[in-house]
Amino acid sequence: MLKRKNLWMSLLLVVMVLTSGFQTSALAAVEAKQASVTALGLDSAAIVPEKTLPLAEKETATEVLSEAVGKENLEYTDSSYGPMLTGINGVKAGDKQYWAFFINGISAQVGPDSYIVQNGDKITFRLTSYSNPDAKTVSLKVVDGNKTVISSPYLTDIEVIGSPNAFQLLQVALGNDQVGYEDTQYGKMITSLKGIKAEGSNFWGFYVNGNMAPVGAESYQLQNGDQISFQLESYTPAPGDGGNEGTTPATPTPTTPATGTISADILQSAVNATSAYVLKNEVGEWQVIALKQAGKTIPKDYLAGVKAIVKEKQGKFSRITDTERYALGILAAGGNPANVEGYNLIEAIYNGNVTKQGLNGVAYALVALDSANFSIPNSAQWTKEKLISYLTERQNSDGGWAWDESSTSDIDTTAMILTALAPFKEHAGVKEKVEAAVKYLSAQYQASKIDNSSTAAQVIIALSALGIDANSGDFSKENNGLVQYILSFQNKDGGFDWQGGDVSDPFTTSQAIQALVAYKLFIDGKGSLYHLTLSEDNSAVETPAIETPTVVTPQTEQQTPTATVVKTNSQTGHALPNTATNMYNLLALGLLLIIAGSVFYIRQRKQNA
């Protein structure tokens, strides 16, 4: 009897040892990230019904749109600003129309190529008229504890569609990474804005039209004309509640000095950082011009690449602006645009249809023809005098110009035309036109209408060409000049974003580097950005190679902009730690031992019976 008891106890001990580490397996759930995208026509009818898609890592709004409708159903056109979305599913933007881009119902402050879509985002592309009296707009301001506005002063007239809330406005306008918050039982509580934390007795007050809102930002639905503001404030803590009495709220460190005090070192550092960013991305004509004038090395493959394009096209391009930018790029790279593989791009300009693409084509025709000592015959269809007359005769009564020659002036076109007219500013009939245009630009700046880095860049280029300081006088306010303003868009990688955020994009940066270089040329007294040198023998001059250039052949008019799409599984997440063991092998071995022991026990009983 004692032997049988000992045997059963041994078997029980084996089972306990083996099963002590036996745990129920748990599968870690990985949340699938997704976003929705839709496209609307002028009447807000759905061109692309709202479609929810799995979201890849670091996927842009352009890539999401391409996945939703198919890349073949998107149309682009080249412009002086770069590739522009013009058609979705066969619906094209007409005159004075464009495709607006919205994030969660808020007009985006960056381009769709730059915005990294977040989990749950609702992305909308809407065909919009430049003049839309029915547009619903709001404004945003963020103020620190010292009553200093730390948000861009240009966050006005932000268009909204649908029913977005004030918290969504804050995220889209400042950038997701600039808004810290915690989810509480009462909704989202803002903990930091633009790096300034609400600590101790400080908190971020939420105001609508000057009055503190009775609800949180997430609960407030935006209304047309709303003036939304967030201000760092402090409450008086009750005795013993642990408040930090006497503390001063944190304030941001200024990134640029006061008006008129931007040092040569700061400006040169900005140019160097931007140049480094440019050389790591696509290098096209505008970047080559800036690199040349900044004294930087142009990748040696650029000139060969653009020559190949001119040869392939036999010197003929459907858009005059292509001919003009290639001429300028070739000249900057040391080549002769009057003799590119046997083709004369200068003649193609002065005998070309320069008005085909509006006043932009006329302005840059003048810029290209005046960029070096080119020979232009009196019999040319477009002499410099004719181009000057064409531009000055089309100035609007407010002093500005419109690219489509309409009566509604725009800042960018006005700045580009001023750049073209700058070398002739003292000519009879030109001087008063230039003065009126400068007043127009100053009024736009003072009215906070210059609300993005690209527009600021064009104005800086124009003013620098005219010999006007873009960082003082009529182009400064509240201790900030236009150059300081554009520097506020420069990110840590050296690149620039369009209207806020920390994601740089090559196109915006290409304009910013031109502006910085133009301003530096002005400060150093070295002339205009587009005044280049033609080699004496009219032949190409080889440019030295850099060690690791990243060069993309300039885009021709037949190429369609493409986006790199990162394909992943519908579920994403971090890999789980490796928790595999040999427990199940041991368990199987233990069961075999139990069975063998049971058989042995039964046999022993039979023998003893």
C-alpha positions, 0 to 999 in steps of 0.5 A, a space after each residue: 500500500 505504501 509503494 502504491 501511494 509513493 508511486 501516485 505522489 511521484 506521478 502527481 509531482 511530475 504533472 505539477 512541475 510540467 504544468 506550472 509553466 503552462 500559460 494560456 497564450 495571448 495574441 497581441 492585437 495590432 490596430 490597423 491604421 486607416 484613413 479616408 479620401 474623397 474628391 468633390 466638384 465645384 457643386 460639392 458633388 462627389 467625384 470620388 465617393 469617400 473611400 477608406 483605405 489601409 494606411 501605409 507608414 509615412 504615406 502622403 495625401 497624394 499617395 492616398 489619393 493615387 491609391 483611391 482613384 488610380 494614378 492613371 486617373 490623375 492629371 498634372 500640368 507643369 507651372 512656374 511653381 512645379 507640377 500642379 494637380 489639374 484633373 481627377 477622374 476626368 474632371 479638370 480645373 478650368 480657368 481661375 480654378 484649382 484643387 484645394 486640399 483639406 485635412 479633416 475639413 480644414 484647408 491644409 497649410 502644406 501641399 498634399 505631397 508633403 503631408 503625412 496622413 495620420 490614422 483616422 484622417 479624412 482627406 478631401 480634394 475639392 475643385 475650387 474657384 479662386 474667387 469663392 464668396 461662399 467660402 467658410 473661413 476662420 482664423 487662428 492665433 496662439 499666444 504664450 504667457 508673455 502675450 507674444 504670438 508664437 503661431 504664424 501671424 498669417 493663419 487667417 482666412 483658413 477655409 473649412 468645409 463640413 463640421 470640423 472642430 477647433 482642436 482639428 483646426 489647431 492640429 492642421 494649422 500648427 502641425 500634429 507634432 506641435 500639439 501635445 494633449 492627453 485624453 481625459 474623461 472630459 475630452 482632449 486636454 492640451 498640454 503643450 503648443 509649439 513646444 511650450 508646456 502647460 506646467 504647474 499652475 499654467 493652462 492653455 485657455 481656449 477663446 472664440 471671438 475674444 471670449 473664453 469658450 464654455 466647452 473644450 476645443 474638441 467640442 466646439 464646432 467651427 462657425 464662419 468668421 470665427 477668430 479662434 485663439 489659445 493663450 497660455 494662462 495661469 490660475 492662482 492655486 489654492 493654499 497647499 495645492 502644490 501650485 508653482 507660485 512665482 514661476 514664469 511660463 516657458 517662452 520659445 527661444 527666438 530662431 531669428 534676430 530682430 528686424 534688420 539685424 540678421 547677421 551675415 553668419 545666420 544668413 550664410 548658415 541658412 543658405 548652406 543648410 538649404 543647399 545641403 538639403 537641395 543636393 540630397 533631393 532633385 536638382 532642377 533648373 531653379 535649384 541650379 540657378 541658386 546653387 550657382 549664385 551661392 557659389 556651390 558646386 553644381 552636380 556635373 550630370 545636370 548639364 548632360 541630362 538637360 542637353 539630352 532632353 533638348 536634343 530629344 525634343 529637337 529644341 521645341 517644347 509645347 510650353 514656353 516656360 519649359 524653354 525659359 527655365 531650361 535656358 536659365 538652368 543651362 546658363 547657370 550650369 556653364 552652358 550656352 542656351 543659344 547653342 544646345 546640341 545645335 538648338 538655339 533656345 534663346 531664339 525659341 524664346 524671342 520668336 516664341 509664343 510667350 503669351 501662351 501661358 499668361 503673364 508668367 511666360 512673358 515675365 520669364 521670357 524677359 528674365 531669360 533674354 536679359 540673363 546674359 549678353 545674348 544677341 537679339 535681332 531687331 526683327 525678333 518677334 519679342 525684343 526686350 522692349 516689346 516684352 517690357 511694354 506688354 507687361 507694363 500695359 497690363 498692370 492693374 489699377 491696384 498696382 499688381 498683376 494677374 497671371 491671366 491678365 484679369 483685374 484680380 491681382 495676385 502677389 506671386 505674379 506681381 513679384 515675378 513681373 517685378 523681378 523681370 522689370 527690375 533691370 529696367 526700373 529707371 526707364 521711362 514708363 517703367 519706374 512709376 509702374 515698379 513703384 506702384 507694384 512695390 506699394 501693392 506688395 507692401 500693402 499685401 504684406 501689412 495686411 497679412 496676405 503673404 501667408 506661405 513661404 513660396 509667396 514670401 520667396 517670390 517677393 524677396 527675389 523681386 525686392 532684392 532685384 530692385 535693391 529694396 531690403 525685404 527685411 525692413 521698412 515697408 516689409 517689416 512689422 511687429 519686429 519681424 521682416 519678410 526674411 525673418 518670416 521665410 526663415 521661420 519655415 526652415 526645418 532642421 533638415 535645412 529644407 522648407 515647408 510651405 505653410 507650417 509644419 516640420 516636413 520639408 518638400 523639394 519644391 517649396 525649398 527650391 523657391 526658398 533657396 532662391 530667395 535666400 541667395 537673392 537676399 544675400 546677393 543684395 546684402 553683398 552688393 553682387 547684383 540680381 539672382 538671374 544675372 548670369 555669365 555667358 562664357 566667352 567662347 559660347 561653349 559649355 564649361 564643365 563643372 566639377 563633380 561632387 562626391 555623392 550627387 543625387 541628380 534627377 533629370 529635369 522633367 519634360 512636359 510629357 512626364 507625369 509627376 509620380 509619387 513613391 508608394 510604400 506598400 504594406 500589409 493592412 495591419 501594422 505595428 511593432 514586432 512582438 518579443 520572441 517568447 518561444 520556449 521548449 515547454 510543449 516538448 517537455 509537456 509531451 515528454 511528461 505525458 509519455 512518462 505518465 502513460 508509461 508509469 500508469 502501464 507499469 502500475 497496472 502490470 504490477 497490480 496484476 502480478 500482485 493479485 
